[in-house]
Amino acid sequence: MSTFDTVVIGAGMSGLTSARMLADAGQRVVVLEGRDRIGGRMHTDRSAGFPVDLGASWIHGIENSPLWDLVHALRIPAIEYTVGSFQVGGRPIENYDGEGRRLDEAATAQWVSDVDLADRLLVEEIAASSSGDTYLDVTERALDRSGLSPDRIDDIREFFRHRVEEQCGAWIGDLDAHGLDEDAIEGDEVIFPRGYDELPRRIADGLDVRLETVVTRVSRSAAGVVVRAGDTEYRADRVIVTVPLGVLKAGTISFDPELPEAVSGPISRLGMGVFNKVFVQFPERFWDEETYVIRALGDAGEHWHSWYDVSAVSGIPTLLTFAAGPFGRRMQDLADAEIVADAVSALHVLYRDAVGEPLAHWVTRWGEDEFSNGSYSHLALGSTHHDHDALAGPVDGVLHFAGEATWGDEPATVGAAFYSGHRAAERILDRPVDLADFAARITAREQTVGR
Ligand SMILES: Cc1cc2nc3c(=O)[nH]c(=O)nc-3n(C[C@H](O)[C@H](O)[C@H](O)COP(=O)(O)OP(=O)(O)OC[C@H]3O[C@@H](n4cnc5c(N)ncnc54)[C@H](O)[C@@H]3O)c2cc1C
């Protein structure tokens, strides 16, 4: 039996942040991680010689962002890419109609203004909504009031459905009317040409992280906690559980005594969505040089609707598309080759013979991953914003939770994971932890060991 001040379960962004802060404060900390790698849902595949971010890629808004301040302080290079939040305009987007014809300038302007109008009405409908209203209910009410023609309404309806799938990994009818309230973006968005997992890796450097250590049981008493993984027990004064909401829902970790309703209620009420990525590399670019996103509206985009040009990361023409919500779940049962063929056939509708044979592809299946059981949390019908923060506990003063699902301001993001890890460390230390100091300590440690 090993004894620590704090056991942290999970070596993703939230767990590593809190572990680092507690270790910096002089605590004996161990991080138990089920996978054979750190980073969790920040996962960069470098096997092809360049980084491919299979999990998180974007910081959604770098203004007033302590996460961006950390990235900046660590001098991690970033590329501006301000369309990561399903924007309709703002950056060059190639839009195609339901038959695969490119919208000209006038049609594009009308499309952008149609969505703006519907979004303004939607804000009013959300404010006027009642408990039990879904996001589908409020969007339909907004569309009814828009006065637009049925075919224009159909395109916006499809756009709203896809926006919910991408932002929440959920079907629009399962999301609460307030499910995208916290979706405001301040400033530009960025992605990471060296791979986003550089951030958790640098935070983890020097920590006691035990990989391939799958926790199955957490027991607590007034004296502290005992965490079981395989045949080993780890005793500590307290524990921070940072496993994803999908893992908590699956019940693969048992809690003794059982979790109180204050925490088990949010676990059952909040939703865990599925959002998968498909990267396809091509021999040549067949889209415009300045294009950020290719978007197919109406029938042409029923499944594969948005393609993001991420060629700048590898230097090879590369498009990233997403399969989320019910389609994202169904897709996971297919072989990679089938998925890629289906996705590329959707591009053929837009670009005909200009689409070359794919050179390489990457496909994720986060919904089948036993260590996440989904991609990120959302406000399922029946849950409230309060459920996110209530999930953090603490329970009996010794059992803390952190992770994206525990942060109500901007759940489902790396920022949420970071801030929730920070909150757990502050609660345990019972004092503020300065974020500038946190970053400075990381760089000072790197200088000491010559990195
Ligand atoms: C495809 C995809 C794209 C995304 N894109 C973005 C984006 O562009 N921008 C953004 O901000 N966010 C994005 N996100 C969300 C972001 O990745 C997450 O919110 C964030 O990384 C979560 O960090 P975390 O610490 O809460 O959880 P995790 O990173 O999941 O860490 C939890 C850790 O717990 C471990 N674990 C699970 N069960 C056990 C067990 N029984 N015992 C021990 N360890 C266990 C897991 O292996 C994992 O390492 C994306 C997520 C996905 C899946």
The ligand as an SDF file (V2000), in Angstrom:
LIG
                    3D

 53 58  0  0  0  0  0  0  0  0999 V2000
  -12.6470   14.4560  -31.0740 C   0  0  0  0  0  0  0  0  0  0  0  0
  -12.5910   15.5470  -30.0340 C   0  0  0  0  0  0  0  0  0  0  0  0
  -12.3550   16.8540  -30.4270 C   0  0  0  0  0  0  0  0  0  0  0  0
  -12.3140   17.8700  -29.4740 C   0  0  0  0  0  0  0  0  0  0  0  0
  -12.0210   19.1370  -29.8870 N   0  0  0  0  0  0  0  0  0  0  0  0
  -11.8390   20.0960  -28.9740 C   0  0  0  0  0  0  0  0  0  0  0  0
  -11.3380   21.3610  -29.3670 C   0  0  0  0  0  0  0  0  0  0  0  0
  -11.0600   21.5890  -30.5550 O   0  0  0  0  0  0  0  0  0  0  0  0
  -11.1670   22.3030  -28.4070 N   0  0  0  0  0  0  0  0  0  0  0  0
  -11.4420   22.0600  -27.0910 C   0  0  0  0  0  0  0  0  0  0  0  0
  -11.2520   22.9580  -26.2590 O   0  0  0  0  0  0  0  0  0  0  0  0
  -11.8680   20.8480  -26.6860 N   0  0  0  0  0  0  0  0  0  0  0  0
  -12.0620   19.8690  -27.5920 C   0  0  0  0  0  0  0  0  0  0  0  0
  -12.4350   18.6240  -27.1970 N   0  0  0  0  0  0  0  0  0  0  0  0
  -12.7130   18.4030  -25.7710 C   0  0  0  0  0  0  0  0  0  0  0  0
  -11.4100   18.2780  -24.9510 C   0  0  0  0  0  0  0  0  0  0  0  0
  -10.5550   17.3710  -25.5970 O   0  0  0  0  0  0  0  0  0  0  0  0
  -11.7550   17.7840  -23.5660 C   0  0  0  0  0  0  0  0  0  0  0  0
  -12.7490   18.6260  -22.9860 O   0  0  0  0  0  0  0  0  0  0  0  0
  -10.5620   17.7710  -22.6070 C   0  0  0  0  0  0  0  0  0  0  0  0
   -9.3970   17.2960  -23.2220 O   0  0  0  0  0  0  0  0  0  0  0  0
  -10.9510   16.9000  -21.4300 C   0  0  0  0  0  0  0  0  0  0  0  0
   -9.9230   16.8290  -20.4610 O   0  0  0  0  0  0  0  0  0  0  0  0
  -10.2270   16.0600  -19.1010 P   0  0  0  0  0  0  0  0  0  0  0  0
   -9.0360   16.1460  -18.2670 O   0  0  0  0  0  0  0  0  0  0  0  0
  -11.5110   16.5320  -18.5410 O   0  0  0  0  0  0  0  0  0  0  0  0
  -10.5320   14.5400  -19.5490 O   0  0  0  0  0  0  0  0  0  0  0  0
   -9.5960   13.4920  -20.3170 P   0  0  0  0  0  0  0  0  0  0  0  0
   -8.6350   14.1900  -21.1950 O   0  0  0  0  0  0  0  0  0  0  0  0
  -10.4840   12.5090  -20.9340 O   0  0  0  0  0  0  0  0  0  0  0  0
   -8.7590   12.8390  -19.1280 O   0  0  0  0  0  0  0  0  0  0  0  0
   -9.3100   11.8330  -18.3100 C   0  0  0  0  0  0  0  0  0  0  0  0
   -8.3020   10.7060  -18.1810 C   0  0  0  0  0  0  0  0  0  0  0  0
   -8.8630    9.6820  -17.3420 O   0  0  0  0  0  0  0  0  0  0  0  0
   -8.3800    8.4330  -17.8220 C   0  0  0  0  0  0  0  0  0  0  0  0
   -9.2160    7.3550  -17.3100 N   0  0  0  0  0  0  0  0  0  0  0  0
  -10.4640    7.0050  -17.6780 C   0  0  0  0  0  0  0  0  0  0  0  0
  -10.9070    5.9730  -16.9480 N   0  0  0  0  0  0  0  0  0  0  0  0
   -9.8940    5.6410  -16.0910 C   0  0  0  0  0  0  0  0  0  0  0  0
   -9.7390    4.6640  -15.0780 C   0  0  0  0  0  0  0  0  0  0  0  0
  -10.7200    3.8010  -14.7640 N   0  0  0  0  0  0  0  0  0  0  0  0
   -8.5760    4.6210  -14.3880 N   0  0  0  0  0  0  0  0  0  0  0  0
   -7.5790    5.4770  -14.6740 C   0  0  0  0  0  0  0  0  0  0  0  0
   -7.6640    6.4320  -15.6270 N   0  0  0  0  0  0  0  0  0  0  0  0
   -8.8230    6.5210  -16.3230 C   0  0  0  0  0  0  0  0  0  0  0  0
   -8.4620    8.6030  -19.3290 C   0  0  0  0  0  0  0  0  0  0  0  0
   -7.6720    7.6630  -20.0090 O   0  0  0  0  0  0  0  0  0  0  0  0
   -7.9870   10.0440  -19.5140 C   0  0  0  0  0  0  0  0  0  0  0  0
   -6.5960   10.0990  -19.7560 O   0  0  0  0  0  0  0  0  0  0  0  0
  -12.4890   17.5810  -28.1050 C   0  0  0  0  0  0  0  0  0  0  0  0
  -12.7190   16.2660  -27.7040 C   0  0  0  0  0  0  0  0  0  0  0  0
  -12.7720   15.2560  -28.6540 C   0  0  0  0  0  0  0  0  0  0  0  0
  -13.0030   13.8390  -28.2180 C   0  0  0  0  0  0  0  0  0  0  0  0
  1  2  1  0
  2  3  1  0
  2 52  2  0
  3  4  2  0
  4  5  1  0
  4 50  1  0
  5  6  2  0
  6  7  1  0
  6 13  1  0
  7  8  2  0
  7  9  1  0
  9 10  1  0
 10 11  2  0
 10 12  1  0
 12 13  2  0
 13 14  1  0
 14 15  1  0
 14 50  1  0
 15 16  1  0
 16 17  1  0
 16 18  1  0
 18 19  1  0
 18 20  1  0
 20 21  1  0
 20 22  1  0
 22 23  1  0
 23 24  1  0
 24 25  2  0
 24 26  1  0
 24 27  1  0
 27 28  1  0
 28 29  2  0
 28 30  1  0
 28 31  1  0
 31 32  1  0
 32 33  1  0
 33 34  1  0
 33 48  1  0
 34 35  1  0
 35 36  1  0
 35 46  1  0
 36 37  1  0
 36 45  1  0
 37 38  2  0
 38 39  1  0
 39 40  1  0
 39 45  2  0
 40 41  1  0
 40 42  2  0
 42 43  1  0
 43 44  2  0
 44 45  1  0
 46 47  1  0
 46 48  1  0
 48 49  1  0
 50 51  2  0
 51 52  1  0
 52 53  1  0
M  END
$$$$
